[in-house]
């Protein structure tokens, strides 16, 4: 029989006892930030559980990792701490365990209705890296910008291409995104365009949250890389295509991306995702030995993007994709990132890049969906080439288990006008 | 008569009372990290001065900004705090001021011989950005990689191009640099090279240290940008040219840079640099209004790079350049960085990019100096196309005043072999 919690969890909830994703929240505005775990429509306050002495395993017994305003300390402790915490929390929340179930005053201190709390960035992000690991996305972008002959650069099949992103402008789901201003491509001999971006886009991504890091100069073996990954979040890597197109030669994306990146509040652990592991796509050519894994795995995570156009009451699904389409795996990304000796630190974020699937309806951004504005999307009566002020983007992600989901909740953000 | 300290300062010292650069140090291994100011061959311990109640101005009187393991808090307080601190320290150290001069026990607590202390990274760096602001460097690189026709990309004269760098691998002067391993360009139909970089290079740069930041979505006006810059350091942006050349299309430099970046320990303030301000180069075409400054200024800072080849006792100067050669000013860089709403935070680092001058002997990296290895350098009997294990690079920077220097000390690092 499936594991069950004494807390009632709807069958379509993203947060049954099989999931237990980690976040950071304030019970009320002005309260102190603390780690929590999602269970059904509630948040379990891990600082309250720690203060009650209920983390009594050998690794966590004397740790203050849950009395912190971020998860970084816990992340740095690695898999033994994560396994112990998961076992403790799963037991505490289970149907036939009386410790929390039958202790009214503790329940009152430790369980908060999710719709009453304020979710915060769960991690202090030292560095944020964004990969480019979907072959379909690489192919579509290449075709749009360089034509259908050799759309994918020669290096792409040999290494997981990435760039350093901006950590300071990563925001939590629900934060408004201010339309960026900047320079766009000049036409003919005219000077470059300057003003609010005319080609504002979303990018459907996920991101790995780093657990224990590595020392500078000490690469991580690809077969040990999973031990450095705590879990995954949904990510929207908002992009201003006109700014990006003009600035990115020769040093890559900069202001076209750095005005805002949204992540979902709940980090779903690799332990919770384990039942949804699947084979990664076959790689041809075979990658260099430092990228060759004993077992190359992805996860079967259904992803959806909805647009709620300004002024409309309802949102329309514009993309249905899946994490499993990624060509380069998370562990290959991490091994590549460190092969030169670069050090990762707990809380670092590794974005996957836009996750496009093979079909047109699985394209992960408007650039691809509208083919750079050439084929506007029809949304319940209105049309979109790129995003307008007031448009909201809602990303969801979910794994379908046998009678339960392991879900990511949502990652949303609304476009507000550029400053005058 | 010039300002003078009661501490004896050699006339060729980088650190007279006119300079007073800030760093963070430990008086002995195992001691606590604390802010200090360089004066001649000594370090003044600011935590000792603060604990003695000698920061008695209105801004700093009740602040704990000097009882911190980094300068970030002080940086975030902005120009009023910086001006007050400079005035207080300059008075305390001056020739005819008895407070510190005649207090033996305080002198013992607060002054340490510089050669006895351990210098640390002075700031916690949230984000590190690297610009590409030397026209000579852009032209040389373009000529080497794309030929002499239109070597500079069309966007270059319209905006200060930059990319996000890696913050985690920034190290303090004196830290060994481990030769990175990685993939290099395949030749013909062969698979890509993999192994220790064969084209390891230095890059002569300087970097601005950000003081008060800006809110996400609120750009900084170019004419107010100087108030967000605390000071400058020397920087060596080590680069693996073979890794960089293979990986950088289309998302820019990544592992070719992220294995290590060295900065000098002393942050020289804009206040100390003020006497060395000079006109910036004329810009043609005139930049967009958001980049147009009332007064466009550089600083006259002489820069030198020495190589001490492995096994040799002496180093050879290979580059003589100057900060004043930069086409885009620091304030333009900062205004551009924030025009899309991107937020800066105290302690962020903005690298200038390689500072090459117009003459061949002023080229700021081996890529240019040896023209991508085609013209090896002769160094006291040995030759170099790129760096070998055991080679040490020493960067110095200095402004020549009337009877005194305002200098940056050195920024050095030695190459050690790649892991097996």
Contacts between the chains, C-beta under 8 A, distances in Angstrom:
chain1	res1	chain2	res2	distance
A	126	B	126	7.9
A	126	B	167	6.3
A	126	B	168	5.8
A	127	B	166	6.0
A	127	B	167	5.4
A	127	B	168	5.3
A	132	B	251	6.1
A	153	B	249	5.2
A	153	B	250	6.3
A	155	B	183	7.9
A	155	B	192	7.7
A	155	B	246	5.7
A	155	B	247	6.2
A	155	B	249	6.8
A	158	B	183	6.4
A	158	B	191	7.5
A	158	B	192	5.3
A	159	B	183	5.7
A	159	B	192	7.9
A	159	B	246	7.9
A	159	B	247	6.4
A	161	B	247	6.7
A	161	B	250	7.8
A	161	B	251	5.7
A	161	B	254	7.6
A	162	B	251	6.7
A	162	B	254	5.4
A	163	B	163	7.1
A	163	B	164	6.9
A	163	B	251	3.9
A	163	B	252	5.1
A	163	B	254	5.9
A	164	B	163	6.9
A	164	B	164	3.9
A	164	B	165	5.9
A	164	B	166	5.6
A	164	B	254	6.8
A	164	B	258	7.2
A	165	B	164	5.9
A	166	B	127	6.0
A	166	B	164	5.6
A	166	B	342	6.2
A	167	B	126	6.3
A	167	B	127	5.4
A	167	B	167	7.5
A	168	B	126	5.8
A	168	B	127	5.2
A	168	B	213	7.9
A	168	B	216	7.7
A	168	B	342	7.2
A	168	B	343	5.0
A	168	B	344	7.0
A	168	B	345	5.5
A	168	B	348	7.5
A	169	B	216	5.8
A	169	B	341	7.8
A	169	B	342	5.6
A	169	B	343	5.8
A	171	B	216	7.3
A	178	B	216	7.4
A	178	B	217	3.8
A	178	B	341	5.2
A	180	B	339	7.9
A	180	B	340	3.6
A	180	B	341	5.3
A	181	B	219	7.4
A	181	B	339	5.9
A	181	B	340	6.2
A	181	B	341	7.6
A	182	B	339	5.9
A	182	B	340	4.9
A	183	B	155	7.9
A	183	B	158	6.3
A	183	B	159	5.7
A	183	B	288	6.8
A	191	B	158	7.5
A	191	B	285	7.2
A	191	B	288	7.5
A	192	B	155	7.7
A	192	B	158	5.3
A	192	B	159	7.9
A	192	B	288	7.3
A	194	B	288	5.1
A	194	B	289	7.9
A	194	B	290	7.2
A	213	B	168	7.9
A	216	B	168	7.7
A	216	B	169	5.7
A	216	B	171	7.3
A	216	B	178	7.4
A	216	B	259	7.9
A	216	B	260	7.0
A	217	B	178	3.8
A	217	B	259	7.7
A	217	B	419	6.9
A	218	B	419	7.3
A	219	B	181	7.4
A	219	B	419	7.3
A	240	B	340	7.1
A	243	B	340	6.7
A	246	B	155	5.7
A	246	B	159	7.9
A	247	B	155	6.2
A	247	B	159	6.4
A	247	B	161	6.7
A	248	B	250	7.0
A	248	B	251	7.8
A	248	B	252	7.4
A	249	B	153	5.2
A	249	B	155	6.8
A	250	B	153	6.3
A	250	B	161	7.8
A	250	B	248	7.0
A	250	B	252	7.3
A	251	B	132	6.1
A	251	B	161	5.7
A	251	B	162	6.7
A	251	B	163	3.9
A	251	B	248	7.8
A	251	B	252	4.3
A	251	B	253	6.5
A	252	B	163	5.1
A	252	B	248	7.4
A	252	B	250	7.3
A	252	B	251	4.4
A	252	B	252	2.2
A	252	B	253	7.3
A	253	B	251	6.6
A	253	B	252	7.3
A	254	B	129	8.0
A	254	B	161	7.6
A	254	B	162	5.4
A	254	B	163	5.9
A	254	B	164	6.8
A	255	B	336	7.5
A	255	B	337	7.6
A	255	B	339	6.9
A	255	B	340	4.2
A	255	B	342	6.7
A	256	B	340	7.9
A	258	B	164	7.2
A	258	B	340	6.5
A	258	B	342	4.2
A	259	B	216	7.9
A	259	B	217	7.7
A	259	B	340	4.4
A	259	B	341	4.6
A	259	B	342	5.7
A	260	B	216	7.0
A	260	B	341	7.4
A	285	B	191	7.2
A	288	B	183	6.8
A	288	B	191	7.5
A	288	B	192	7.3
A	288	B	194	5.2
A	289	B	194	7.9
A	290	B	194	7.2
A	336	B	255	7.5
A	337	B	255	7.6
A	339	B	180	8.0
A	339	B	181	5.9
A	339	B	182	6.0
A	339	B	255	6.9
A	340	B	180	3.6
A	340	B	181	6.2
A	340	B	182	4.9
A	340	B	240	7.1
A	340	B	243	6.7
A	340	B	255	4.2
A	340	B	256	7.8
A	340	B	258	6.5
A	340	B	259	4.4
A	341	B	169	7.8
A	341	B	178	5.2
A	341	B	180	5.3
A	341	B	181	7.6
A	341	B	259	4.5
A	341	B	260	7.4
A	341	B	419	7.7
A	342	B	166	6.2
A	342	B	168	7.2
A	342	B	169	5.6
A	342	B	255	6.6
A	342	B	258	4.2
A	342	B	259	5.7
A	343	B	168	5.0
A	343	B	169	5.8
A	344	B	168	7.0
A	345	B	168	5.5
A	348	B	168	7.5
A	419	B	217	6.9
A	419	B	218	7.3
A	419	B	219	7.2
A	419	B	341	7.7
